Amino acid sequence: MQKDLEYIYSLRKYILASAGIFVFSLLIGVLVSALNPQASEGLFQMLKEAFSRITTLDPFERMLEIFKNNVRNSLMALVLGIIFCIVPFIIAASNGLVLGMLAEIVSRQQGVLFVVAALLPHGIIELPMVLISVGIGLRLGHAMYLLLKGMRIDITQELIQGMWFYIRWVVPLLLVAAAIESYVTPLVVSRFTGF
């Protein structure tokens, strides 16, 4: 546990960078949606169609699908960060942009309370886990850059350390988040919004 805490502390600037990319992109998404509602409407319909299959699944199957998707994306952000931080940057930025656009359009249609109820229960766990994965990916990319500049960096050890933390903490907590999203979030939405 102590080693895990030390590792997270050593990642602080990379996690802050990933959170900064996400928040900046989120604000851009909100702004784009507010200034161009048609664009966000189109995105909303496209995502609705893309995820229509998930909504027909029973809660357990939905949980597994959400979990699989989040594990895949966060693993890509982590491992492919080694390619000069490009993939984690894209994942953090695209998630922020899409979420910002969707939050703006849904809050316009259903109200802010609906958006909070739909995102907060699982998002409070899911988002930090994704951003930590992005942070590890950014650190790996930075380590690779330093290695290519001639510094003595044990890139294999960096990758092993990142993967070990991912398996011990990120994967189990993403499963918890997926379970909350499938079983708890719908109840919270219906209770606090009257839907």
C-alpha positions, 0 to 999 in steps of 0.5 A: 500500500505504501509503495502504491501511495509513493507511486501515485505521488510520483505521478502527480504532475502527469495526473495533473497534466491529464486532468488539465487536458481533460478539463480544457477539452471538456470546456471546449466541448461545452462551448462548441455545443453551446455555440453550435447546437446542431453539431452536438445534436448530431454527435448525440444521435450518433452516440445514441445509435452506437450505444443502442445495443448496450441499452438493450442488455440486462444490467449484468451484461451492460456492466461487463460491456462498460467494464470491457470498454473502460479497461481497453481504453485505459490500457491503451492510454497507458501502454501506448503512451510510450509513443511520445504521449500521443495516445493518452493525450488523444484519449483524455482530450476526446473524452473531455470534448465528447463529455462536454458536448453531451453534458451541454446538450443533455443539460439543455434538454433535461436539466443540470440535475439530470446530468449530475445524477447520470454522471456522478455515482460512477464517474467519481470512480471511473474518471480518476481511474482513466486519468491515472491511466492517462497519467501513467501513459504520459509518464511512459512517453516522457521516459521514452523521450528522455531515453532517446535523448541519452538519459539512463532510464529503465523503460521496462521497469517504468512499464512494469510499475505502471502495469502493476499499479493498473492491475492492482487498482485501476482494473478492480475500481473500473469494475466497481464503477461499471457495476455502479453505472449499471445498477446504481446510476439508473436508480439515482437518475430516476429518484432525483429527476423523476424519470 
